[in-house]
């Protein structure tokens, strides 16, 4: 029987808003910032908001007029080429550790990596490898990442989207059977806001 597969799914936290904060020398966890074009209308959709705004209860992808009046925030005009440039820089960081054949880009701010054979190469656990990648991205770009680890792409994605939100290090792990996982997801969902 072959080696059990190990996948890491990495997401760049509030990517567009984080890039705008980095460009301004601001911390996205302490700064209220919205990426949107208010010149279009008051119903313009926010492309991204910072984690600081999410903590205040503002929903991501809200419309500008839905942001409560009492919240002060910076509005950043969308700069898609800048976000593409940051994404390319981050992809180049991943390529220092993982071959392009083992990286599956999902979106501008999210990718999957098959790290099965890299763990023994680097003498790391899945979690240690995720930390190494996340730290490299943070050090070189200032962007915070979250990660999910699983034995297939689906489990890695769900571990990142659901489990990572509820752990301090922002690294979710899900390597168990689906029946156990469904029970765990139901339990976690009860605690979501």
Secondary structure, DSSP 4 states (H G I P E B T S, - for coil): -PPPP-EEEEEETTHHHHHHHHHHT--TTT--EEE--TTT-TTPBPSEE-HHHHHTTPPTT-BGGGS-TT---EEE---HHHHHHHHHHHHHHHHTTS-GGGEEEEETTEEEEE-TTHHHHHT--HHHHHHHHHHHHHHHH---EEEEEESSHHHHHHIIIIIGGGSTTSEEEE-S-HHHHHHHHHHHHTT--
